[in-house]
Amino acid sequence: MNIAEGAARRTDKDFIYFLHISLGSASELDTQVEIAARIGLLDEKNACKTQSETGEISRMIYGLIRSVENKKHD
């Protein structure tokens, strides 16, 4: 949702700002999954899978940030 909101703002600066918020949201999810696993609400297999996917999404967001930043320098 943050990515969509940032894209709708129409400036690269705003878009990058919301991409960073998205990274924060991904970190929050990672922490929530860890807590859910530790207190027994989520099994280890699903926790690891979700955390792996969250990490992959975070890397994609970092890549998008770099891409937008590089576009500004071209």
Backbone as a ProteinNet text record, in pm:
[ID]
protein_1_A
[PRIMARY]
MNIAEGAARRTDKDFIYFLHISLGSASELDTQVEIAARIGLLDEKNACKTQSETGEISRMIYGLIRSVENKKHD
[TERTIARY]
82.7	0	88.3	197.2	287.5	351.3	383.6	442.9	343.2	219.2	116.5	95.9	92.8	74.6	190.8	312.6	428.9	429.9	391.6	387.6	284.4	177.3	71.4	112.3	217.7	260.8	330	377.2	430.6	568.9	635.3	774.2	861.3	981.5	1073.2	1107	1122.8	1155.4	1046.8	921.1	810.6	803.4	823.9	819.2	925.1	1047.3	1154.9	1121	1062.6	1022.7	926.5	827.3	729.8	787.8	887.4	956	1029.6	1089	1154.7	1052.9	936.2	829.9	793	789.1	759	863.1	989.3	1093.7	1069.9	1027.1	994.9	879.6	779.4	665.6	708.9	800.6	851.6	926.7	1001.6	1071.7	973.8	866.8	763.5	703.1	673.6	617.5	713.6	841.1	940.9	941.1	933.5	930.2	802.9	689.8	563.2	563.7	623.4	633.4	722.1	832.9	923.2	850.5	776.9	702.6	597.8	523.3	420	479.9	597.1	663.2	707.7	762.8	814.2	703.8	584.8	476.6	383.6	422	350	229.6	214.4	101.3	131.9	259.8	301.8	410.7	397.2	498.4	627.3	735.1	869.2	880	822.9	831.8	767.4	646.7	578.4	645.3	698.2	769.1	891.7	969.3	1089.9	1054.3	949.8	907.4	864.9	785.8	737.1	852	944.4	1058.4	1149	1163.2	1242.2	1176.3	1046.2	973.5	977.1	967.5	975.3	1112.8	1217.3	1352.4	1367.3	1308.6	1314.9	1243.1	1127.7	1053.1	1132.6	1196.2	1279.1	1391.6	1455.5	1562.9	1509.3	1388.8	1328.8	1299.7	1252.8	1225.8	1356.3	1463.5	1594.9	1636.9	1615.6	1649.4	1569.6	1443	1358.4	1404.6	1443.4	1496.1	1619.9	1712.8	1835	1802.6	1706.7	1667.8	1612.1	1525.6	1467.7	1575.3	1664.7	1773.6	1866	1897.8	1984.8	1917.7	1787.8	1713.5	1727.4	1731.3	1746.1	1881.5	1984.6	2120.6	2153.1	2063.7	2087.2	2058.7
-118	0	126	120.3	235.9	260.3	154.3	169.6	237	193.4	253.9	400.4	429.5	568.4	655.3	604.4	680.6	703.6	602.3	616.2	719.8	730.2	826	970.1	989.1	1124.6	1196.6	1123.5	1177.2	1239.8	1239.5	1284.9	1170.3	1163.5	1057.3	1066.1	1187.5	1205.7	1144.7	1173.2	1116.5	965	918.3	775.4	703.2	754.7	694	695.9	805.4	815	701	677.9	573.1	433.3	420.5	291.8	260	361	338.6	301.3	361.2	321.8	175.2	134.1	-5.5	-100.1	-59.1	-140.4	-155.4	-46.6	-52.8	-148.1	-145.3	-235.7	-381.2	-407	-542.9	-588.8	-498.3	-531.8	-559.6	-482.2	-506.5	-645.8	-682.3	-814.3	-923.8	-906.2	-1004.7	-1024.7	-916	-923.6	-991.6	-958.8	-1020.5	-1171.1	-1212.3	-1355.1	-1423.9	-1361.4	-1417.6	-1434	-1333.7	-1341	-1451.3	-1456.8	-1560.1	-1699.7	-1718.6	-1849.1	-1880.4	-1781.5	-1804.7	-1837	-1780.4	-1807.7	-1919	-1985.2	-2103.2	-2078.3	-1960.1	-1932.3	-1966.1	-1987.8	-2018.2	-2123.3	-2228.4	-2334	-2287	-2353.5	-2315.5	-2310.4	-2409.9	-2416.6	-2293.8	-2259.4	-2143.8	-2012.5	-2007.2	-1886.6	-1863.7	-1968.2	-1955.6	-1917	-1977.8	-1946.4	-1799.8	-1755.1	-1617	-1518.6	-1548.7	-1459.8	-1457.1	-1569.3	-1573.8	-1488.3	-1500.7	-1421.6	-1273.3	-1241.2	-1101.5	-1043.9	-1122.7	-1079.6	-1056.3	-1143.7	-1128.5	-1000.7	-975	-853.4	-730	-734.5	-622	-594.8	-700.9	-683.3	-620.6	-659.6	-599.3	-450.6	-416.7	-275.3	-196.3	-252	-185.2	-161.7	-262.3	-248.8	-138.8	-129.7	-25	112.8	123.1	250.3	290.6	196.8	225.8	266.1	198.5	229.4	370.8	408.6	543.7	647.1	619	712.6	729.4	619.1	626.3	701.7	689.5	761.1	911.7	952.8	1094.8	1146.7	1059.8	1102.2	1094	1034.5	1021.7	1149.7
0	0	0	74.6	77.4	-58.6	-129.9	-262.1	-355.9	-352.5	-437.1	-401.4	-273.2	-230.7	-277.7	-263.6	-307.2	-457	-532.7	-678.1	-720.5	-645.1	-678.3	-649.1	-570.1	-534.3	-648.9	-747.3	-872.8	-866.6	-754.2	-753.1	-704.7	-758.5	-718	-569.8	-519.6	-378	-289.8	-319.9	-242.9	-259.1	-382.1	-407.9	-324.2	-323.9	-245.4	-96.5	-50.5	90.5	125.7	41.1	69.6	49.9	-36.2	-47.5	82.1	143.3	272.5	380.3	376.4	470	446.7	321	288	346.2	344.4	406.5	555.8	618.1	760.1	786.9	701.5	715.6	699.9	606.8	589.3	714.1	774.8	899.4	1012.6	1017.6	1118.2	1100.1	975.4	947.6	990.3	959.9	998.8	1150.3	1223.9	1370.2	1419	1358.2	1397.4	1371.8	1261.3	1231	1334.4	1370.2	1471.5	1604.9	1644.3	1770.2	1763	1651.6	1636.3	1645.9	1588.3	1595.4	1737.9	1804.4	1940.8	2041.1	2019.3	2114.9	2066.8	1957.8	1913.1	1824.6	1772.2	1683.5	1538	1507.7	1371.9	1379.8	1298.7	1303.1	1235.3	1269.4	1223.6	1071.1	1003.9	857.6	792.9	835.3	777.3	817.1	937.1	980.3	892.9	870.7	787.2	644.8	591.2	454.9	444.4	539.9	537.5	554.2	644.1	663.8	540.8	474.1	351.5	242.8	228.8	129	163.3	290.7	333.1	300.1	322	287.5	138.2	59	-86.4	-130.5	-73.5	-106.1	-64.8	51	95.8	-2.5	-51.6	-149.9	-278.2	-318.4	-437.8	-415.8	-296.9	-265.9	-267.6	-208.4	-214.2	-358.9	-442.8	-583.5	-651.1	-615.6	-672.4	-626.2	-501.5	-449.9	-529.2	-546.7	-622.7	-766	-824.8	-962	-974.8	-882.8	-886.2	-858.3	-763	-732.7	-853.8	-921.7	-1039.1	-1152.8	-1162.3	-1264.6	-1243.8	-1115.5	-1083.1	-1127.4	-1130	-1162.9	-1311	-1388.8	-1534.1	-1607.7
[MASK]
++++++++++++++++++++++++++++++++++++++++++++++++++++++++++++++++++++++++++

